[in-house]
Amino acid sequence: MVKKRTRVRDPVQVYLDPEDRSLLEEVAKDAGLSRAEVLRRGLRRVARDLLQDTSPGSSFESLVGALGDDPSLPSDLAERHDDYLHGTPTDDEPRPD
């Protein structure tokens, strides 16, 4: 005889405004998942993003392309970022190493 696994589930009630309810319905339908499964996966994703241990440089991925194609940005921003952040030293000021 095959023994069924029993899962203990804790019901949670969530109040959604009409826009969020519609979004939940659409995501569940498109993904072929139950609304509960969409909420569980969403919770896990948020937890992974917020609760993970971060290491140096871990935010780099989110910064790439963050400024987009803004024409008001200088074309040499990447090369001269320190000058734009801290200003260009005058002849009287020593240049940092």
Backbone as a chain_set.jsonl record, in Angstrom:
{"seq": "MVKKRTRVRDPVQVYLDPEDRSLLEEVAKDAGLSRAEVLRRGLRRVARDLLQDTSPGSSFESLVGALGDDPSLPSDLAERHDDYLHGTPTDDEPRPD", "coords": {"N": [[0.83, -1.165, 0.0], [0.58, 2.207, -0.895], [1.716, 4.96, 0.797], [0.201, 8.04, 1.416], [1.496, 11.312, 1.284], [1.033, 13.64, 3.782], [0.184, 16.978, 4.019], [0.483, 19.746, 6.042], [-1.318, 22.58, 5.994], [-1.588, 26.029, 6.395], [-4.237, 28.085, 6.425], [-4.552, 31.301, 4.96], [-5.921, 34.498, 4.914], [-6.351, 36.956, 2.486], [-6.776, 40.305, 1.566], [-7.57, 41.844, -1.395], [-7.371, 44.575, -3.652], [-9.476, 45.521, -6.454], [-7.788, 45.763, -8.747], [-5.44, 44.338, -8.063], [-6.576, 41.839, -7.647], [-7.49, 41.221, -10.195], [-5.045, 41.12, -11.509], [-3.87, 38.933, -10.195], [-5.613, 36.895, -11.02], [-5.107, 36.939, -13.797], [-2.342, 36.282, -13.948], [-2.374, 33.737, -12.769], [-3.979, 32.334, -14.589], [-2.498, 32.597, -17.012], [-0.123, 31.307, -16.271], [-1.021, 28.823, -15.679], [-1.512, 28.008, -13.108], [-2.731, 27.612, -9.724], [-4.397, 30.219, -7.882], [-3.489, 30.317, -5.276], [-1.008, 29.035, -5.511], [0.356, 30.867, -7.121], [0.524, 33.025, -5.331], [2.068, 31.799, -3.305], [4.478, 31.32, -4.707], [5.15, 33.923, -5.381], [5.584, 35.015, -2.826], [7.805, 33.504, -2.035], [9.681, 34.381, -3.921], [9.916, 37.13, -3.302], [10.887, 36.881, -0.7], [13.334, 35.605, -1.235], [14.651, 37.647, -2.618], [14.715, 39.72, -0.713], [15.691, 38.643, 1.693], [18.087, 37.406, 1.295], [21.574, 36.785, 1.814], [23.822, 39.306, 1.136], [26.567, 39.877, -0.987], [29.712, 41.543, -1.636], [29.38, 43.567, -4.496], [27.03, 42.429, -5.315], [24.849, 43.882, -6.137], [25.371, 44.717, -8.664], [24.244, 43.601, -11.03], [21.643, 44.687, -11.054], [22.191, 47.306, -11.53], [23.254, 47.594, -14.059], [22.581, 49.152, -17.01], [20.751, 50.799, -15.773], [20.46, 53.537, -16.031], [19.606, 53.841, -18.548], [18.915, 55.125, -21.853], [19.306, 57.948, -21.616], [19.381, 61.025, -23.065], [20.315, 63.328, -21.876], [22.439, 62.717, -20.292], [25.991, 62.82, -19.849], [28.208, 61.785, -22.464], [30.594, 60.645, -21.724], [30.323, 59.603, -19.204], [30.821, 57.1, -17.905], [33.587, 56.87, -18.122], [34.533, 59.203, -16.841], [33.376, 59.268, -14.29], [34.117, 59.855, -11.596], [34.874, 62.549, -11.758], [32.414, 63.719, -12.33], [30.993, 63.053, -10.044], [32.498, 64.129, -7.918], [33.549, 66.48, -8.807], [35.963, 68.248, -10.818], [39.312, 68.444, -9.882], [40.984, 71.512, -9.167], [43.948, 73.238, -10.388], [45.29, 73.868, -8.07], [44.521, 72.003, -6.24], [45.364, 68.806, -4.929], [45.389, 65.819, -6.895], [43.452, 62.96, -6.268], [44.712, 59.629, -5.567]], "CA": [[0.0, 0.0, 0.0], [1.337, 3.442, -0.992], [1.329, 5.913, 1.824], [0.091, 9.408, 0.931], [2.106, 12.342, 2.115], [0.062, 14.62, 4.254], [0.766, 18.308, 4.2], [-0.255, 20.634, 6.919], [-1.348, 23.901, 5.387], [-2.18, 27.042, 7.255], [-4.968, 29.015, 5.567], [-4.311, 32.72, 5.169], [-6.875, 35.308, 4.171], [-5.723, 38.158, 1.939], [-7.707, 41.223, 0.938], [-6.987, 42.454, -2.581], [-8.221, 45.531, -4.357], [-9.87, 44.944, -7.752], [-6.669, 45.694, -9.693], [-4.577, 43.225, -7.671], [-7.329, 40.594, -7.867], [-7.459, 40.979, -11.632], [-3.677, 40.723, -11.829], [-3.705, 37.571, -9.697], [-6.353, 36.012, -11.924], [-4.41, 36.884, -15.084], [-1.093, 35.537, -13.787], [-2.713, 32.335, -12.526], [-4.467, 31.752, -15.842], [-1.393, 32.507, -17.978], [0.882, 30.348, -15.799], [-1.634, 27.519, -15.47], [-1.352, 27.7, -11.687], [-3.806, 28.1, -8.864], [-4.104, 31.532, -7.278], [-2.683, 30.061, -4.08], [0.367, 28.738, -5.929], [0.947, 32.141, -7.563], [0.868, 33.775, -4.124], [3.206, 31.134, -2.649], [5.704, 31.579, -5.481], [5.47, 35.344, -5.223], [6.155, 35.175, -1.491], [9.166, 32.933, -2.045], [10.563, 35.25, -4.709], [10.166, 38.335, -2.509], [11.758, 36.477, 0.4], [14.674, 35.364, -1.781], [15.239, 38.936, -2.947], [14.901, 40.574, 0.465], [16.325, 37.989, 2.831], [19.346, 36.758, 0.943], [22.82, 37.427, 2.229], [24.412, 39.976, -0.008], [28.023, 39.908, -1.01], [30.178, 42.712, -2.381], [29.118, 43.53, -5.922], [25.797, 41.701, -5.636], [23.852, 44.771, -6.746], [25.843, 45.109, -9.987], [23.278, 43.187, -12.053], [20.507, 45.606, -11.108], [22.653, 48.624, -11.952], [23.578, 47.596, -15.483], [21.521, 49.721, -17.828], [19.769, 51.489, -14.942], [20.269, 54.907, -16.493], [18.959, 53.801, -19.86], [19.456, 55.936, -22.944], [18.936, 59.331, -21.336], [20.249, 61.893, -23.858], [20.87, 64.423, -21.077], [23.644, 62.251, -19.596], [27.217, 62.998, -20.633], [28.622, 60.575, -23.18], [31.785, 60.085, -21.082], [29.996, 59.396, -17.792], [31.506, 55.922, -17.38], [35.029, 57.142, -18.07], [34.857, 60.308, -15.926], [32.373, 59.278, -13.232], [34.61, 60.552, -10.402], [34.804, 63.99, -12.009], [31.018, 64.139, -12.22], [30.558, 62.881, -8.658], [33.252, 64.938, -6.962], [34.084, 67.685, -9.445], [37.327, 68.147, -11.309], [40.196, 69.249, -9.032], [41.667, 72.635, -9.807], [45.409, 73.07, -10.393], [45.76, 74.048, -6.696], [44.148, 70.849, -5.422], [46.029, 67.565, -5.345], [44.504, 64.797, -7.451], [43.493, 61.718, -5.47], [45.325, 58.471, -6.246]], "C": [[0.89, 1.249, 0.0], [0.801, 4.436, 0.017], [1.292, 7.321, 1.237], [0.807, 10.35, 1.886], [1.007, 13.297, 2.553], [0.788, 15.926, 4.487], [-0.129, 19.098, 5.136], [-0.176, 22.016, 6.302], [-2.094, 24.836, 6.318], [-2.918, 28.038, 6.37], [-4.701, 30.461, 5.972], [-5.314, 33.484, 4.322], [-6.191, 36.607, 3.754], [-6.796, 39.013, 1.285], [-7.0, 41.932, -0.207], [-7.943, 43.49, -3.143], [-8.525, 44.953, -5.741], [-8.718, 44.815, -8.741], [-5.749, 44.521, -9.367], [-5.275, 41.884, -7.897], [-7.306, 40.215, -9.345], [-6.078, 40.503, -12.064], [-3.418, 39.286, -11.383], [-4.401, 36.573, -10.618], [-5.609, 35.83, -13.248], [-3.131, 36.06, -15.0], [-1.382, 34.054, -13.594], [-3.156, 31.654, -13.816], [-3.322, 31.547, -16.833], [-0.36, 31.449, -17.584], [0.307, 28.947, -15.631], [-1.49, 27.054, -14.031], [-2.579, 28.157, -10.917], [-3.411, 29.475, -8.321], [-3.218, 31.361, -6.047], [-1.226, 29.808, -4.445], [1.074, 29.994, -6.42], [1.37, 32.954, -6.349], [2.043, 33.149, -3.39], [4.512, 31.427, -3.378], [6.129, 33.041, -5.385], [6.111, 35.615, -3.875], [7.583, 34.656, -1.445], [10.145, 33.816, -2.814], [10.901, 36.521, -3.933], [11.111, 38.004, -1.359], [13.182, 36.26, -0.082], [15.381, 36.682, -2.07], [15.576, 39.754, -1.709], [15.739, 39.938, 1.562], [17.667, 37.349, 2.526], [20.53, 37.524, 1.528], [23.436, 38.065, 1.001], [25.926, 39.988, 0.132], [28.46, 41.143, -1.791], [29.947, 42.543, -3.876], [27.811, 42.865, -6.3], [24.741, 42.578, -6.296], [24.23, 45.168, -8.17], [24.831, 44.8, -11.084], [22.134, 44.182, -12.182], [20.915, 46.99, -11.587], [22.931, 48.717, -13.451], [22.372, 48.093, -16.274], [20.499, 50.532, -17.06], [19.495, 52.908, -15.428], [19.635, 54.973, -17.872], [19.661, 54.672, -20.884], [19.052, 57.387, -22.783], [19.886, 60.266, -22.09], [20.85, 63.049, -23.065], [22.13, 64.008, -20.315], [24.867, 62.468, -20.471], [27.655, 61.685, -21.273], [29.852, 59.922, -22.558], [31.566, 59.805, -19.597], [30.752, 58.208, -17.2], [32.992, 56.191, -17.185], [35.381, 58.174, -16.999], [33.882, 60.403, -14.755], [32.835, 59.999, -11.972], [34.545, 62.065, -10.576], [33.373, 64.493, -11.849], [30.508, 64.03, -10.788], [31.211, 63.9, -7.727], [33.772, 66.245, -7.542], [35.516, 67.459, -9.885], [38.22, 69.011, -10.43], [40.827, 70.395, -9.834], [43.165, 72.375, -9.754], [45.987, 73.169, -8.98], [45.501, 72.817, -5.825], [44.903, 69.613, -5.892], [44.991, 66.584, -5.904], [44.586, 63.558, -6.567], [44.104, 60.585, -6.277], [44.293, 57.529, -6.74]], "O": [[1.832, 1.347, 0.786], [-0.397, 4.712, 0.08], [2.266, 7.75, 0.618], [0.739, 10.212, 3.107], [0.159, 13.698, 1.756], [1.867, 15.964, 5.078], [-1.353, 19.095, 5.006], [0.914, 22.556, 6.11], [-3.092, 24.47, 6.938], [-2.274, 28.775, 5.624], [-4.635, 30.797, 7.154], [-5.532, 33.159, 3.156], [-5.54, 37.269, 4.562], [-7.629, 38.504, 0.535], [-5.952, 42.548, -0.011], [-9.161, 43.313, -3.117], [-7.886, 43.985, -6.153], [-8.673, 43.848, -9.502], [-5.324, 43.792, -10.263], [-4.637, 40.908, -8.292], [-7.126, 39.05, -9.701], [-5.954, 39.594, -12.885], [-2.81, 38.509, -12.119], [-3.838, 35.531, -10.954], [-5.492, 34.716, -13.758], [-2.862, 35.235, -15.873], [-0.713, 33.208, -14.187], [-2.751, 30.526, -14.099], [-3.181, 30.474, -17.42], [0.209, 30.776, -18.444], [1.057, 27.986, -15.459], [-1.362, 25.859, -13.763], [-3.361, 28.979, -11.394], [-2.234, 29.837, -8.308], [-2.312, 32.159, -5.806], [-0.317, 30.301, -3.777], [2.265, 30.172, -6.165], [2.464, 33.517, -6.337], [2.921, 33.862, -2.902], [5.525, 31.743, -2.754], [7.318, 33.351, -5.315], [7.081, 36.368, -3.791], [8.467, 35.299, -0.877], [11.297, 33.978, -2.41], [12.058, 36.941, -3.911], [12.035, 38.767, -1.077], [14.134, 36.678, 0.577], [16.574, 36.822, -1.798], [16.616, 40.41, -1.664], [16.434, 40.647, 2.29], [18.312, 36.804, 3.422], [20.484, 38.741, 1.707], [23.555, 37.432, -0.048], [26.472, 40.095, 1.23], [27.663, 41.726, -2.526], [30.275, 41.505, -4.451], [27.504, 42.745, -7.486], [23.831, 42.064, -6.947], [23.476, 45.89, -8.821], [24.584, 45.627, -11.961], [21.7, 44.489, -13.292], [20.062, 47.771, -12.009], [22.851, 49.796, -14.037], [21.285, 47.519, -16.206], [19.477, 50.922, -17.624], [18.39, 53.418, -15.243], [19.184, 56.032, -18.31], [20.862, 54.921, -20.785], [18.515, 57.992, -23.71], [21.078, 60.299, -21.786], [21.796, 63.687, -23.528], [22.817, 64.861, -19.751], [24.796, 62.321, -21.692], [27.49, 60.612, -20.693], [30.13, 58.756, -22.836], [32.522, 59.774, -18.822], [31.274, 58.31, -16.09], [33.578, 55.777, -16.185], [36.402, 58.045, -16.324], [33.594, 61.501, -14.279], [32.038, 60.686, -11.333], [34.197, 62.783, -9.638], [33.148, 65.569, -11.295], [29.675, 64.832, -10.366], [30.552, 64.464, -6.854], [34.38, 67.037, -6.823], [36.198, 66.571, -9.374], [37.931, 70.193, -10.241], [41.151, 70.252, -11.013], [43.607, 71.401, -9.144], [47.054, 72.618, -8.712], [46.165, 72.609, -4.809], [45.066, 69.392, -7.092], [43.854, 66.535, -5.434], [45.677, 63.154, -6.164], [44.03, 60.572, -7.506], [44.626, 56.504, -7.333]]}, "num_chains": 1, "name": "protein.A"}
